[in-house]
Amino acid sequence: MAIAKEQKSRDEGWSDSVAETSMILRNRQGDETERKMRVKSLEVIDDGDKGLTIFDQPLDVKGTAFLNFSHPLEPDDQWMFLPKLKKVKRIQSKNKSGPFMGSEFAFEDMSSFEIEKFKFTYLRDEQYQGMDCYVVEQVPLEEDSGYSKNITWVDKEHYRVFKSEYYDRKGSLLKVLTMHDYQLFLDKFWRPMELRMDNRQNGKSTDLITHSLEFKTGLSENDFDKDSLMRAR
């Protein structure tokens, strides 16, 4: 818990951010499909963060938008706007373990890190890629989570997560998330420019690559209501 609190406290005060990103979907044969997105985020005091993801390319997903309200104690609120149907669909809690836009990330993976959602157990110290790390087990407290636990490698110097193993409800290794190319913003906030989620059970993988990232752009709560899903262009 002390490690998790330090990890969280080092990432407070960023206010809001806007990113240009790509999602690269890779099947087990290695064939790739790329999607272009904009990701807007808002830091919320005394609650979880808010996020809005807007898909711009290719044409079959253009205009699709995803809105996420993370909460420390209550289930997250999530909605998708589907332009072909011209309607906003709420993601039910029992469906949050399902794949986000056909990727290897689940809907629940798209939420901000909230300490209250987990029970933490320190496992050991271990080196990962030459860095001294804490290895911590996180057990989700939400009954609808698709995971029985995840195990994270957190570097001791900056409290950045470099690797996280996700175990399914039966306790088998399901996915491995690795973070690459960490960069420092505003002299305080570390962000990985590349995330890779490898599914060890189906052989597929998904990369999330950040091309540009700006903080303190002036976003407000009004940019993250359900109407913003319909306006997302």
Summary of the structure (lengths in Angstrom):
residues: 233
radius of gyration: 17.2
end to end distance: 40.5
largest distance: 50.4
contacts: 674
relative contact order: 0.20
helix: 13%
strand: 52%
